[in-house]
Structures are given as structure tokens and as C-alpha cells.
Amino acid sequence: MRRHHLVIAILALVLLAWMTFLDVVGKDWSRLDGSLDNLILFFSESIWPLDWSVLDASPPCEGAEGFFCSPAYTGIIETLRMAFVATILGFVIALPLSTLAASNLSPTWLSIPVRIFLSAMRSLPSIIWAIFLLIFIGIGPVAGIFAMALYTIGYLGKLQYESIEGVQNAPLEAARAMGLKRSETALHVAIPEAANHLISQLLFMFEYNVRHGTVLGIVGAGGIGYHINNQLKFLAYDKAAALLVVVFIVVVAIDMLSMYIRSFVTEEGDVKRPSWGTVFLPAGLAARYHHKKNIQDEEE
């Protein structure tokens, strides 16, 4: 009976979504005419084949050669550094706030305002924070770091206090019976009990910031998105697409690596850990393709 109700609820949601879609589209169906043909034409003339010159030094720089001076390498490294700093900064600030927001550690008069603050921090996506910060800080990775850190505080803080609230009451009651303060209970009992979830959330947030760090670069907040935006300005769609492929490979590699690390801290013992081959295979294939292309260009 419950399964029957679930099916009805899902069908009702699908129907509601379809009706909403029709209402939003309205009379704009004509815009879809020929869109597939335009997409194929645009892909064949402007994007394919991809221009892998973004993996070469342009312009040449001091202290590095070839790939290590390329827009793809310098951009993705800057994006990774931005995401790492923003994630750690947000984690360090969000963790104490999450203990204040947890209802099993703090009274209502304290947890509710902290939850409202965390909600305000995540109400605006990173790109909106970046637009505001660019006005005060200026163009560059610093604005991107603080933008991602602000969103990380709100988003990660919510995940953390929900994990802390999921801790069993017995250890907390034992700590209170021993006369420990709230801060001591949080530090010595609640956080260690929820440590596995907190580490998993930290890794997930780093993945999230790497992906969104690419978008922030488009508005001038540094990273590989800055180079993608430059290529789009000059209508070099083949180079922009090549940079997007680089982002895709790096994000997939980070996702596989994060999954591998999380498998050691999750309680699901039957999780199949990805092999190192699946982690580095995409990057290896791309590097091999670029190497062969360089050899062919030299022979020509």
C-alpha cells in the first residue's frame, strides 16, 4: 500500500513539473525549431576539432616550460589552490559554529540564531558572493577564495550540525554527568563521534569548490575560468572547449580520489573502492593524446 502511494506521489510530481514547464515555455516552442541543427553546425564549425594549444606555454614564462607554463596548467592549479584554501578556511569557521547550532549541545536561544546565520551564508551562491567581493577586493583569486569560503561556512555548517545532532545521546549524557562543559562535551565527545561524517563532508566540499571555482573565474575571480572567459571573448570556442575538457578530467580524478579516501572513513564496509587506474586513467589518456599530437605537428 505504501509503495502504491509512493508511485502516485512520484507521478503527481512529474505531472506538476511538466505542467510548470509548459507554463514557463508558453509560446516559445518556435525557438526550439532547428535548434538541434544549429547545435550540430556550431559544434562542427566552431568547436571540433579541439585546439589543444592551451596545453602549451602561451606566452612563454620564466621558470617553466611547455605544459607547466600553459593556461590549462596554471589555471587549474590556481583553481585547486583557491578551492583548498577556501575549504579549509570555511571548515575551521563552520565547525565551532556547527556545535553552537546543534540542538543537542546548545540551548534553543543560541542554536536558532546560529542556524539563521548559517542559512544566510548559504542563501547566496559563491558566484554572487564573488560579484560583491570583486567590488571591494578587485579582480583576482582572493575574491574567489573568500566567496567560496563564505558559502562553505553556511553549507558545510549545516551538514556538520546535522551530523552532530545524529550522535547518540548516551555519550553526551555521560559527559554531562561527569560535569563537562558544553565546549568540552563538543570537543571531546560530539566531534570525535561524528568525525567520520565530518571528514567525508570536508572532502565533498572540496570537490564542490573545485567545480564552482571554475565558474567564479568567469566573473574575474581567478582560476581556469578566467582563461575560459578570455577564450570566449575572442570567440575561440575550440580552445575554450579544450579547457573545459581539462576541467572535466581534473574533476573526475578528484571525485574518484575523494571516493577512495572516503571509503576509509565511512561505515559502509561493502563499498567498492575505485582503483588508482580509474583515478588517473583520464589524465593519462589526455596526456598521451597531446604527446602524439605534438609529435605529428613536429613531423609536419
Secondary structure, 3 states (H helix, E strand, C coil): CHHHHHHHHHHHHHHHHHHHHHHHHCCHHHHHCCHHHHHHHHHHHHHCCCCHHHHCCCCCCCCCCHHHHCHHHHHHHHHHHHHHHHHHHHHHHHHHHHHHHCCCCCCHHHHHHHHHHHHHHHHCCHHHHHHHHHHHHCCCHHHHHHHHHHHHHHHHHHHHHHHHHCCCHHHHHHHHHCCCCHHHHHHHHHHHHCHHHHHHHHHHHHHHHHHHHHHHHHCCCCCHHHHHHHHHHCCCHHHHHHHHHHHHHHHHHHHHHHHHHHHHHCCCCCCCCCCHHHHHHHHHHHHHHHHHHHHHHHHC
